Structures are given as structure tokens and as C-alpha cells.
Amino acid sequence: MTRFPELETKRLLLREIKQSDSQDIFQYFSSDEVTKFYDVQSFTNIKQAEELIQRWTERFVNGQVIRWGIALKSDNRIIGTCGFHGWMKQHYKAVLGYELAPEFWQQGYMTEVAQKIVEYGFNNLDLNRIEAFVEPENEGSRTLLEKIGFSEEGILKENYYWKNRFVDNVIYALLKKDYV
């Protein structure tokens, strides 16, 4: 894939994230509420957002990741991101990841986005399996995944070590044959 694909939903534009979006990314990644279940510490300076955008860009160019910026159609401001990492092309699978600025929670934005990304993964990236890893206490993500058709497959005990503790993950997945 050489060109970054732009996608559209009713209220949102899913587009490439640019360095000019670093202030928006910094704004919500500096919130402990957003990073509570994320594998990064809350940002303390804009440089961290710039570096994250650079990593996403490099990994896209290398065919490892595709991460869309979630922009409001009304002002093109980035309010979150969503995409695939852990992309194993030889196994036709990837891991879905996302985050959203808290002022946009509980308004159906991430459902709208995740449905579009999943559709793109199955129809354009030739994925057969999409996984998501969620901390058991992250009820918002668990509800979202179930709403868009993912099934819980089990708990991976102490699957990661971050923020000075071992973290369990619930693994969710959606197979292409079960995609409606």
C-alpha cells in the first residue's frame, strides 16, 4: 500500500495523521483518563505526540501498521485514532486498537469508526481475523467490541508488563466468516 486510504463515515473523516495534528493528539494523550488502559504514560510534552505520529508514519510506510486519525467533518480536528497493528499478513490477521478524547465518549463515534475500520480490514486488507486485547476492567472497550460483533475468546493472564504491574488481557476476535 503506497497511498494512505481515506475513509468516511456519517460524521467523521478517517485520514492520515500529520505532524500538524500533534497538538490535538497531545491534548487527549495527556489525560490519565485516556491512558488508563493504554500502554503509554500520559504525555507531558508535545514532543511525545510528534514522536508517536512519526512512529505511526514509519510503520505505515513499512507495511506494519495503519492508524487513521479520527477527524470531525465539521473542523477536521483529530479527536482520536483507530487502526491495525500486530499486522501479520502471512496469517491474514491484525490487532484493532483505538482511543478517543473523553469529551467524545458515549456518543457513538467509536462504534461508527470501528465498524468502518473492520469493514476496510476484511474487504481491502484481506484480513481473515481481527483481534483486540482489552484489560478486564475496561468496560467501555468490551462493550464496543461486543456491539460490533467481536466475541470474547478468553483471558490472557499477566499478558503484558506496563505501568509497573503485570496486566491481564481479555482477547476478543472477529472472523471474516462471522462478519455481518
Summary of the structure (lengths in Angstrom):
residues: 180
radius of gyration: 15.5
end to end distance: 25.7
largest distance: 43.8
contacts: 515
relative contact order: 0.14
helix: 36%
strand: 34%
